[in-house]
């Protein structure tokens, strides 16, 4: 689809639930077929250059190479720019990921260059009215309020909500800004989508990311999808699955309570009850072990403690699995048989698996299935974990998280010393920025902050229950929609209680409008990623350099500029930007930020992707294979597209990137690897190192620990370092040696810098050493609670966290229906941006609930009726009913992208003029309830209870 010279007028949606047909909708949003004259409706004086320009049709077209900013597939596109205006776009037919494919969201990207619904200038709420500010006023006022909070309550009373929409450089600077402010109260939406993946997967084999590429799925002989719906959530990834089906006759299994659009392509569909993933996987393993289908050599050489899993699996014979999951014995047997007979097979999951109180155990169970089958480290196998937002992988890698510094270094003093060294700062200065006192036995600098999923608890919780000096008093909501948090009633209460709310975003978002406030809210217009440049990491760990398409629209500023101006106001700009050059406009040089993060990210090998290498890949899309991602010729010859990490060593060492993690069939210098020796050398007397397995060409033909300066000396390899490398590497290890020398020498001898360990099936630092099934807090199966109880209530980092207290109460009489949620192809995340896009809004105009015909009939509800849905904690939403058998009896399903209506009331009057999205609707999260994974603090959005009545 080519979008050229189409435009829209600024007509706000009138109310929730438009209830109109396509033609009426088109009329309402004023889709017209010529010119960009509608830009003139935006008001004069607001725009930098988006006033109606009369562009001659023969004006020269400049082509910019950019990347879709919606999902983490990372599709490329050519943006056409004339006289500085984004006039057209084409999907990139030569792009290695999408080969000319786009979904609706990708096809509608040009709207970013028009932005009729965007914030146009800084504003603040004064006595209930939005008042225009200059940037100078805005930075001054916001900065003064921050300094007041710091003085009165300490640095932890600020909250820095960040974004998976930032570039890698934006993520890095935001995490650094929070560090230099002196708090770990910084996080972003990975917390609520895949934090349990990172925790579970990294604790199994070393790294918490997708192991293979989207393209590699083409090589699978079986595809097992649990809790994901790529046909809607990652449409271009679905293309690679369909190629595998066509080319290899790959068998597709979907495990999902709902009959999704992905399931429509499946050979086998297992409709499990939400939250019973572990019994299902153990049920498959029961057949695998019973029939001897496991890969015994792989397990012996590369897996630690499969025997514990064998014992756990014995508790789940076929009848028990059917009782707990609702899936028939034969279905589970068939799923196991298909995976056993069609190797290599891949396992794919997304938020259906992760967003549970036992999310970290679910993700470990999926990994264990692949370890048992020997499907890891091979093309066509692996765990392909589909991320959501375009840069949620990069934001996670760069530690825009409450529990780590960039590169998963954690928060211990050694990690702070490493990053202080990278920043060229005195560690004691960095330390001095933090509150030095202890709260409930925890020191703030070394204690994870408040998670994004529970920022509101950080505001509302009693001071003496919080492991920090005071509750949160002021918060940034920077590129993050608060309607993605469950318990929206508490979110609203917290927004009301905060002293100052600062939204930094291209759109007002819910933090700006869902409160009951009259004062104390700032809206600062950030530009989109098309108005700046920088790198972005897709779900397969490839990094892509986005070219700037247009200058920032209206009075918006780039994220990085806003951060820099704030640091100047707050008095730490010199430290914040010490190693980063400024251009003649006093703007930070983006490439220097990339170089600085390269300088520190040794743990995951995000060290070799210099801006020059990434830009060269972007300029040569067509030279990379869309099957192997390798450049067979041209300037990038031998590289894997986007240099997926680990791209070991320095950029000068020219590591090609790693398409498939843990692949021992290749030399480390060609992207080979093995499981990371992350968990030590032995556990209770048993070796944790690989047993006779090693990557091709390794001179140590067995397991070995992580490399360090001492290890190089013991091996007699130390003198192969240069004098400069020796000076930097002395006393360091592969993670902290900034010269890259330790990594270089390890690889020279064919060894992987992160050591060669076994993957582990047990995690002795987790509450459940092996994955254990625990019923959801709001379970419809009260008969199973005593056998599969949840955890005892516990403190997780700074916050008390409830489990048993909630599960003990039987809610099923008042709330007899199960409730789960998911994604639509038309929208993304909280939906504020995509519902403001007329091309997308046209396609999906109303919030709805899917209800089975039997449940609807019991309630006299017809298709299209308006209903009230009430969640088990009393949150009520007024929405449309879609009566359909694709959702099983007893369960309901809702999409999560809607907002702008709460408890049946439209929030439209709260928006600044001209910014109301085309489509408003109730948030599913108003009805969704409490529940958090104890490791990752991901929220439970997939298994709760509700009741539905006709409105
Ligand atoms: Fe591609 Fe995802 Fe963008 Fe769709 S939303 S075009 S699948 S990157």
Boltz pocket constraint, residues with backbone or C-beta under 6 A from the ligand:
constraints:
  - pocket:
      binder: B
      contacts: [[A, 68], [A, 69], [A, 70], [A, 71], [A, 72], [A, 73], [A, 74], [A, 75], [A, 98], [A, 101], [A, 102], [A, 103], [A, 104], [A, 105], [A, 106], [A, 107], [A, 233], [A, 234], [A, 235], [A, 236], [A, 237]]
      max_distance: 6.0
